[in-house]
């Protein structure tokens, strides 16, 4: 594994399992993660594609009130966010 791949594995800190995040999985095929504050949208996209083997359409980010960076990752229609959520133990 290259240094770049190792760095990508450190970007995603944990999935978010709030009521809103679980609703987005079903409604918008979007999964929510807490990520490294220094990660760019491009880094987050590459990390999710590498780790889960899916295609990402769009990444939206925000900084929470706690100072954490939250990323909303929308998957391509041929992939199901619910399958990733099941792998992560969210559903």
Buried (B, 14 or more C-beta within 10 A) or exposed (E): EEEEEEBBEEBBBEBBBEEEBBEBBEEEBBBBBBBBEEBEBEBBBBBBBBBBEBEBBEBEBEEEEEEBBBBBBBBEEEBBBBBBBEEBEBB
